[in-house]
Amino acid sequence: MKRTKNMLLSALIFCSLPYTQCLAQIPELVKDELKTRVEQGIYPSIALGIWNKGETHYYIYGKASRNPAQEADKNTLYEIGDATQIYTALLLARYVYGDSTRLGERIPPALRDSSGQFPDTGITWKELATHTSGLPSLPEKPGYPAKADPYAGYSRKELFTYTNLHSDPGQKKKYRYSITGFGLLGELLSDIQKTDYNSLLKKDITEPLRLQHTFLEVPPGMRRHYATGYTDTIAEHWHFKALAAARGIKSNITDLLSFAASFIESDTSLKGPASLTLKAHFNDRKGHKQGLGWHFRGNVAFINGNTGGFHSFVALNPDRRTAVAVLANSGVNPVDDVALYLADSLRNNILKTPEPVAIPSGMLKQYAGSYQNNGLGASLEITYRDNKLYVSAPDIKPKVIYHYGHHRFFFKDLLARITFETDGNDIPVGLLLRQNGREILLIKDDNPGTD
């Protein structure tokens, strides 16, 4: 009996720890929050997967398409956007594995010539894979990226012409996020093996790992599973040519989670190259650390991604043998907080949807006005109408914000918070907007925004 009590006590102590130290269950608080977000319109649908020490759990909720209505499930395909870069980084690691000094080699001259006379700037493979090549974030071209499907026609020739003109050796050795660099990396790796990126992806990753629902172009027979992307309206699906290696993959939650777990599992054929991607290959004086494709936050390796109508996030906690993947068909609202919380709840919080708190109309009116940040060229208009506060910005239609105490407000269909700053008389003089991990302070002018 004493032994039984000790066992029960041990179990209670063990499972009272932050849940990421326990079994790979998805906590009810996470499920409840995601359900709330879907029902309030933040995401049309959400697909979440967690792998821990060989066990997998999923939570999928919402509509893959609103009209006609189609429920999301494990087969639903989402655009993973920039998360494609960890696939491309793994292709690079596979190429150099066994002789990692090759990471520091400059791109061979013959390869540069065959690829459209890419200039001899001294760019290395490692610099392309750690966003330290000095190449701009996105290649610029008239009409890009304003189109609904912005890079569908962006060709290999255009990419190499652009990099020939816009490489900046002065920016090397500094972190500068570059979709251009990863697009280029995929094209160069394909050149080395005399193939195209799609064929290389199949041969070296999706076939060995048996990822049967991971595509650059969704096959006709699978299009019924392809989710519709949304902003305030339906968003076009994105297609890629030269930048496929940076943002082009579509996948379902089971394939994405399996791929993420392969970086931790000990019995996959790509374990060696996968481990190489998770090493720190760049550190700066501010403590910024980069793997090959991976970013780091504490002991968590992660990458997030988006396209016009989708968001994705992949997080790994190798110390706890945990992998997390999250997909949503919203191009506006990210899923970062959920994945980071599941990967390491000790250092990360989930953004909980507050409960509205009633406030007298006379108090609401005091927040109305124009708010500016001239340095950033940002402005918000707060208007009072029908006992509600509305927030609008140039080219953005008004949205209702809801009070939840102490001058704080939230959006029901947007992952953003507003806290009004007040003077000594408790009169609003500014506001702090928190959205997508950023904070922007705006100062109130003297013109009220009431109707």
C-alpha positions as CSV (number, residue, x, y, z in Angstrom):
1,M,0.0,0.0,0.0
2,K,2.9,2.4,0.9
3,R,4.4,1.7,-2.5
4,T,1.1,2.5,-4.3
5,K,0.8,5.8,-2.4
6,N,4.4,6.7,-3.4
7,M,3.7,5.9,-7.0
8,L,0.5,8.1,-6.9
9,L,2.5,10.9,-5.2
10,S,5.2,10.7,-7.9
11,A,2.6,10.8,-10.6
12,L,0.9,13.8,-9.1
13,I,4.2,15.7,-8.7
14,F,5.3,14.7,-12.2
15,C,2.2,15.9,-13.9
16,S,2.0,19.1,-11.9
17,L,5.1,20.2,-13.7
18,P,4.7,22.4,-16.8
19,Y,3.1,20.1,-19.2
20,T,6.0,20.1,-21.7
21,Q,7.9,18.1,-19.2
22,C,5.1,15.6,-19.1
23,L,3.6,13.4,-21.8
24,A,2.8,15.0,-25.2
25,Q,-0.8,15.8,-24.6
26,I,-2.3,18.9,-25.9
27,P,-3.6,20.9,-22.9
28,E,-7.3,21.8,-22.7
29,L,-6.4,25.5,-22.3
30,V,-4.7,25.4,-25.7
31,K,-7.6,23.6,-27.3
32,D,-10.1,26.1,-25.7
33,E,-8.1,29.0,-26.9
34,L,-7.8,27.8,-30.5
35,K,-11.5,26.9,-30.6
36,T,-12.3,30.5,-29.4
37,R,-10.0,32.0,-32.1
38,V,-11.6,30.0,-34.8
39,E,-15.1,30.8,-33.7
40,Q,-14.3,34.5,-33.5
41,G,-12.8,34.5,-37.0
42,I,-9.1,34.9,-36.2
43,Y,-8.5,31.6,-38.1
44,P,-10.9,29.9,-40.5
45,S,-9.2,26.7,-39.4
46,I,-6.3,25.6,-37.3
47,A,-4.3,22.3,-37.5
48,L,-2.0,21.5,-34.6
49,G,0.3,18.6,-34.1
50,I,2.7,17.7,-31.3
51,W,5.3,14.9,-31.2
52,N,7.0,13.9,-28.0
53,K,9.3,10.9,-27.6
54,G,7.5,9.0,-30.3
55,E,3.9,9.9,-29.4
56,T,1.8,12.2,-31.6
57,H,-1.3,14.2,-30.8
58,Y,-3.4,16.4,-33.1
59,Y,-6.0,19.1,-32.7
60,I,-7.8,20.3,-35.9
61,Y,-10.8,22.6,-35.9
62,G,-12.6,24.9,-38.3
63,K,-13.3,25.2,-42.0
64,A,-10.7,24.5,-44.7
65,S,-13.2,26.4,-46.9
66,R,-16.0,28.7,-45.8
67,N,-18.0,28.7,-49.0
68,P,-18.7,25.9,-49.8
69,A,-18.3,24.8,-46.2
70,Q,-15.6,22.1,-45.8
71,E,-14.3,20.9,-42.5
72,A,-10.5,20.8,-42.0
73,D,-9.0,17.4,-41.2
74,K,-5.6,15.7,-41.2
75,N,-5.7,15.6,-45.0
76,T,-6.1,19.3,-45.4
77,L,-3.3,20.9,-47.3
78,Y,-1.9,24.4,-46.3
79,E,0.7,26.6,-47.8
80,I,3.7,26.6,-45.3
81,G,5.4,29.6,-46.8
82,D,8.8,30.4,-45.4
83,A,8.9,27.1,-43.4
84,T,10.0,25.7,-46.8
85,Q,13.4,26.9,-45.9
86,I,14.1,24.1,-43.4
87,Y,13.6,21.6,-46.3
88,T,16.1,23.5,-48.4
89,A,18.5,23.8,-45.5
90,L,18.3,20.0,-45.1
91,L,19.1,19.6,-48.8
92,L,22.2,21.7,-48.3
93,A,23.2,19.8,-45.1
94,R,22.8,16.5,-47.0
95,Y,25.1,17.9,-49.7
96,V,27.9,18.9,-47.3
97,Y,27.4,16.2,-44.7
98,G,30.7,14.4,-43.9
99,D,32.7,17.5,-44.8
100,S,31.0,20.5,-43.1
101,T,33.9,22.7,-44.0
102,R,32.3,22.9,-47.4
103,L,29.6,25.1,-45.8
104,G,32.2,27.9,-45.8
105,E,33.2,27.5,-49.4
106,R,32.3,30.2,-51.8
107,I,29.9,29.3,-54.6
108,P,32.0,27.6,-57.3
109,P,32.7,29.9,-60.3
110,A,31.6,27.4,-62.8
111,L,28.3,27.1,-61.0
112,R,27.9,30.9,-60.9
113,D,28.5,31.0,-64.6
114,S,26.0,28.3,-65.5
115,S,23.5,30.0,-63.3
116,G,23.4,33.3,-65.2
117,Q,26.7,34.8,-64.3
118,F,26.1,35.2,-60.6
119,P,28.7,37.7,-59.5
120,D,31.8,36.7,-57.6
121,T,30.9,38.4,-54.3
122,G,32.4,35.7,-52.2
123,I,29.0,34.5,-50.9
124,T,29.2,31.1,-49.3
125,W,26.7,28.3,-48.9
126,K,26.5,28.9,-45.1
127,E,25.8,32.6,-45.6
128,L,22.8,31.8,-47.9
129,A,21.4,29.3,-45.3
130,T,21.9,31.6,-42.3
131,H,20.6,34.9,-43.8
132,T,24.0,36.5,-43.7
133,S,24.7,36.8,-47.5
134,G,23.9,40.5,-47.8
135,L,21.1,39.7,-50.3
136,P,17.8,41.7,-49.8
137,S,14.8,40.1,-48.2
138,L,12.7,40.0,-51.4
139,P,13.6,40.5,-55.0
140,E,11.9,43.7,-56.3
141,K,10.2,43.9,-59.7
142,P,7.4,46.2,-61.0
143,G,4.1,44.6,-59.9
144,Y,5.7,42.5,-57.2
145,P,4.6,41.7,-54.6
146,A,1.4,43.6,-55.0
147,K,-0.3,41.0,-57.2
148,A,-2.6,38.4,-55.5
149,D,-0.3,35.6,-56.7
150,P,2.9,37.7,-56.7
151,Y,5.7,35.3,-57.7
152,A,4.0,32.9,-60.0
153,G,5.8,34.3,-63.0
154,Y,9.1,35.2,-61.3
155,S,11.7,33.2,-63.3
156,R,15.1,31.8,-62.6
157,K,16.6,34.3,-65.0
158,E,15.0,37.2,-63.2
159,L,16.3,35.9,-59.9
160,F,19.9,35.6,-61.1
161,T,19.7,39.0,-62.8
162,Y,18.4,40.6,-59.6
163,T,21.1,39.0,-57.4
164,N,23.7,40.1,-59.9
165,L,22.7,43.7,-59.4
166,H,21.7,43.7,-55.7
167,S,24.2,41.6,-53.7
168,D,25.7,43.8,-51.0
169,P,29.0,42.6,-49.6
170,G,28.8,45.4,-47.0
171,Q,25.9,43.6,-45.4
172,K,27.7,40.2,-45.1
173,K,28.3,38.9,-41.7
174,K,25.1,40.5,-40.5
175,Y,21.8,38.9,-40.1
176,R,19.4,40.1,-42.8
177,Y,16.4,37.9,-43.4
178,S,16.5,36.9,-47.1
179,I,13.9,35.0,-49.1
180,T,16.0,35.9,-52.1
181,G,18.9,34.1,-50.6
182,F,17.0,30.9,-50.0
183,G,15.4,31.0,-53.4
184,L,18.9,31.2,-54.8
185,L,20.2,28.4,-52.6
186,G,17.6,26.0,-53.9
187,E,18.4,26.9,-57.5
188,L,22.1,26.4,-56.9
189,L,21.7,23.0,-55.2
190,S,19.5,21.9,-58.1
191,D,22.2,23.0,-60.5
192,I,24.9,20.9,-58.7
193,Q,22.8,17.8,-59.1
194,K,21.7,18.7,-62.6
195,T,18.0,18.6,-61.8
196,D,15.2,20.9,-60.7
197,Y,14.2,21.8,-57.1
198,N,11.0,19.7,-57.1
199,S,12.8,16.6,-58.2
200,L,15.6,17.2,-55.7
201,L,13.0,17.6,-52.9
202,K,11.4,14.3,-53.8
203,K,14.6,12.3,-54.2
204,D,16.3,13.5,-51.0
205,I,13.5,14.3,-48.6
206,T,9.9,13.4,-49.3
207,E,10.5,9.9,-50.6
208,P,13.1,8.8,-48.0
209,L,10.9,10.2,-45.2
210,R,7.7,8.9,-46.9
211,L,6.0,12.3,-46.9
212,Q,3.2,11.5,-49.3
213,H,1.3,14.8,-48.9
214,T,4.1,17.4,-49.4
215,F,4.1,19.2,-52.7
216,L,5.3,22.2,-54.6
217,E,2.4,21.9,-56.9
218,V,-0.7,20.2,-55.6
219,P,-1.6,17.3,-57.9
220,P,-5.1,17.3,-59.4
221,G,-6.2,14.3,-57.3
222,M,-5.3,16.2,-54.1
223,R,-6.8,19.6,-54.9
224,R,-10.0,18.7,-53.0
225,H,-7.9,18.8,-49.8
226,Y,-6.3,22.2,-50.6
227,A,-7.5,24.7,-48.1
228,T,-8.8,28.2,-49.1
229,G,-6.6,31.0,-47.8
230,Y,-8.1,34.1,-46.3
231,T,-7.4,37.6,-45.3
232,D,-10.5,39.7,-44.9
233,T,-11.6,38.0,-48.1
234,I,-10.5,35.0,-50.1
235,A,-6.7,35.0,-50.9
236,E,-5.3,33.5,-54.0
237,H,-3.2,30.4,-53.7
238,W,0.5,31.3,-54.3
239,H,2.7,29.6,-57.0
240,F,6.4,29.8,-57.4
241,K,9.1,29.3,-60.0
242,A,12.5,30.6,-58.8
243,L,11.5,31.2,-55.2
244,A,10.0,27.8,-54.6
245,A,12.9,26.8,-52.3
246,A,12.1,29.7,-50.0
247,R,8.3,29.6,-49.8
248,G,6.7,27.1,-52.1
249,I,5.8,23.9,-50.2
250,K,2.2,22.8,-49.4
251,S,1.7,20.1,-46.8
252,N,-0.8,18.7,-44.4
253,I,-0.3,18.6,-40.6
254,T,0.7,14.9,-40.4
255,D,3.4,15.3,-43.0
256,L,4.7,18.6,-41.5
257,L,4.9,17.1,-38.0
258,S,6.6,13.9,-39.3
259,F,9.2,16.1,-41.1
260,A,9.7,18.1,-37.9
261,A,10.1,15.0,-35.8
262,S,12.7,13.6,-38.2
263,F,15.1,16.2,-36.9
264,I,14.9,14.6,-33.4
265,E,14.2,10.9,-34.1
266,S,17.3,8.7,-34.0
267,D,16.3,6.3,-36.7
268,T,15.8,8.4,-39.8
269,S,18.1,8.3,-42.8
270,L,18.7,12.0,-42.6
271,K,19.6,12.2,-38.9
272,G,23.2,13.4,-39.6
273,P,22.4,16.2,-42.0
274,A,19.4,17.2,-39.8
275,S,21.7,17.5,-36.7
276,L,24.0,19.7,-38.8
277,T,21.1,22.2,-39.5
278,L,20.4,22.5,-35.8
279,K,24.0,23.6,-34.9
280,A,24.7,27.3,-34.4
281,H,26.4,28.5,-37.6
282,F,26.1,32.2,-36.9
283,N,26.2,34.3,-33.7
284,D,26.3,38.0,-33.4
285,R,27.1,40.4,-30.5
286,K,23.5,40.7,-29.6
287,G,23.2,37.0,-29.0
288,H,21.3,36.3,-32.2
289,K,21.9,32.6,-33.2
290,Q,21.2,31.0,-36.5
291,G,21.2,27.4,-37.6
292,L,20.8,26.3,-41.2
293,G,17.3,27.6,-41.9
294,W,16.5,27.4,-38.2
295,H,16.1,30.4,-35.8
296,F,16.6,30.0,-32.1
297,R,14.7,31.3,-29.0
298,G,16.4,29.9,-25.9
299,N,16.6,26.1,-26.4
300,V,13.9,26.1,-29.0
301,A,14.7,26.0,-32.8
302,F,11.9,27.4,-34.9
303,I,10.8,28.7,-38.2
304,N,7.5,30.5,-39.1
305,G,6.1,31.1,-42.5
306,N,3.3,32.8,-44.4
307,T,1.8,33.4,-47.8
308,G,-1.1,35.6,-48.8
309,G,-3.7,33.5,-47.1
310,F,-1.8,31.1,-44.7
311,H,0.5,31.0,-41.7
312,S,2.7,28.2,-40.4
313,F,5.0,27.5,-37.5
314,V,7.4,24.6,-36.7
315,A,9.2,24.4,-33.4
316,L,11.7,21.9,-32.0
317,N,12.8,21.4,-28.4
318,P,15.5,18.7,-28.8
319,D,16.3,18.7,-25.0
320,R,12.7,17.5,-24.4
321,R,12.4,15.5,-27.6
322,T,9.4,17.6,-28.7
323,A,8.4,18.8,-32.1
324,V,5.4,21.1,-32.8
325,A,3.7,22.1,-36.1
326,V,0.9,24.5,-36.5
327,L,-1.0,25.5,-39.7
328,A,-3.8,28.0,-40.3
329,N,-5.5,29.3,-43.4
330,S,-5.3,33.0,-42.3
331,G,-2.8,35.3,-44.0
332,V,-3.4,38.0,-41.3
333,N,-3.1,36.2,-37.9
334,P,0.1,34.2,-37.0
335,V,0.2,31.0,-34.9
336,D,3.6,31.6,-33.3
337,D,2.5,32.0,-29.7
338,V,0.8,28.6,-29.7
339,A,3.7,26.7,-31.1
340,L,6.3,28.3,-28.8
341,Y,4.2,27.7,-25.8
342,L,3.8,24.0,-26.6
343,A,7.6,23.7,-27.3
344,D,8.6,25.4,-24.0
345,S,5.9,26.6,-21.6
346,L,8.5,27.8,-19.1
347,R,9.7,30.6,-21.3
348,N,6.8,31.3,-23.6
349,N,3.2,32.3,-23.0
350,I,0.1,31.7,-25.1
351,L,-1.9,34.9,-25.9
352,K,-5.3,34.2,-24.2
353,T,-8.4,35.8,-25.6
354,P,-9.8,38.1,-22.8
355,E,-13.3,38.4,-21.7
356,P,-14.9,41.8,-22.5
357,V,-15.4,44.1,-19.5
358,A,-18.2,46.7,-19.6
359,I,-17.3,50.3,-19.6
360,P,-19.5,53.5,-19.5
361,S,-20.0,55.2,-22.9
362,G,-18.6,58.4,-21.4
363,M,-15.3,56.7,-20.7
364,L,-15.2,55.1,-24.2
365,K,-15.5,58.5,-25.8
366,Q,-12.3,59.8,-24.3
367,Y,-10.2,57.3,-26.3
368,A,-11.5,58.7,-29.7
369,G,-9.0,60.6,-31.8
370,S,-6.1,60.4,-34.2
371,Y,-2.9,58.7,-33.1
372,Q,0.4,59.1,-35.0
373,N,3.9,57.7,-35.1
374,N,5.6,60.1,-37.5
375,G,8.9,58.3,-37.4
376,L,7.3,55.1,-38.7
377,G,4.7,56.8,-40.8
378,A,2.0,54.9,-38.9
379,S,-1.4,56.3,-38.0
380,L,-4.6,54.9,-36.4
381,E,-8.0,56.6,-36.1
382,I,-10.1,55.7,-33.1
383,T,-13.8,56.6,-33.5
384,Y,-16.7,56.3,-31.1
385,R,-20.1,55.2,-32.6
386,D,-23.1,53.4,-31.1
387,N,-21.4,52.8,-27.8
388,K,-18.5,51.1,-29.5
389,L,-14.9,52.0,-30.3
390,Y,-13.6,51.4,-33.9
391,V,-10.0,51.3,-35.1
392,S,-9.2,52.1,-38.7
393,A,-6.0,52.8,-40.6
394,P,-5.3,54.0,-44.1
395,D,-6.7,51.4,-46.6
396,I,-8.0,49.3,-43.7
397,K,-11.7,49.2,-42.8
398,P,-12.8,49.9,-39.2
399,K,-12.7,47.1,-36.7
400,V,-14.4,47.1,-33.3
401,I,-12.2,46.8,-30.2
402,Y,-13.4,45.5,-26.9
403,H,-12.4,46.7,-23.4
404,Y,-10.9,44.2,-20.9
405,G,-9.8,46.5,-18.1
406,H,-7.2,49.1,-17.3
407,H,-7.3,51.0,-20.6
408,R,-6.7,47.7,-22.5
409,F,-8.6,46.6,-25.6
410,F,-8.6,43.6,-27.9
411,F,-9.9,42.6,-31.3
412,K,-12.0,39.6,-31.7
413,D,-10.9,38.8,-35.2
414,L,-7.3,40.0,-35.0
415,L,-4.4,38.9,-32.8
416,A,-3.6,42.4,-31.6
417,R,-3.9,44.4,-28.4
418,I,-4.2,48.1,-27.7
419,T,-3.2,49.7,-24.4
420,F,-4.0,53.4,-24.1
421,E,-1.3,55.5,-22.3
422,T,-2.7,58.2,-20.0
423,D,-1.5,61.4,-18.3
424,G,-1.6,62.3,-14.6
425,N,-5.3,63.0,-14.9
426,D,-6.0,59.6,-16.5
427,I,-6.7,61.2,-19.9
428,P,-5.5,59.2,-22.9
429,V,-2.5,60.7,-24.6
430,G,-1.3,57.8,-26.7
431,L,-1.6,54.1,-27.3
432,L,0.6,51.1,-27.6
433,L,-0.2,48.6,-30.3
434,R,1.0,45.1,-29.8
435,Q,0.8,42.8,-32.9
436,N,2.9,40.0,-34.3
437,G,5.6,40.3,-31.7
438,R,6.0,44.1,-32.3
439,E,5.1,47.1,-30.2
440,I,4.3,50.5,-31.8
441,L,3.7,53.6,-29.7
442,L,1.4,56.3,-31.3
443,I,0.7,59.7,-29.8
444,K,-2.7,61.2,-29.7
445,D,-3.4,64.6,-31.4
446,D,-6.0,67.1,-30.4
447,N,-8.8,66.2,-32.9
448,P,-11.5,63.9,-31.5
449,G,-12.7,61.0,-33.7
450,T,-16.3,61.0,-32.8
451,D,-19.1,60.8,-35.3
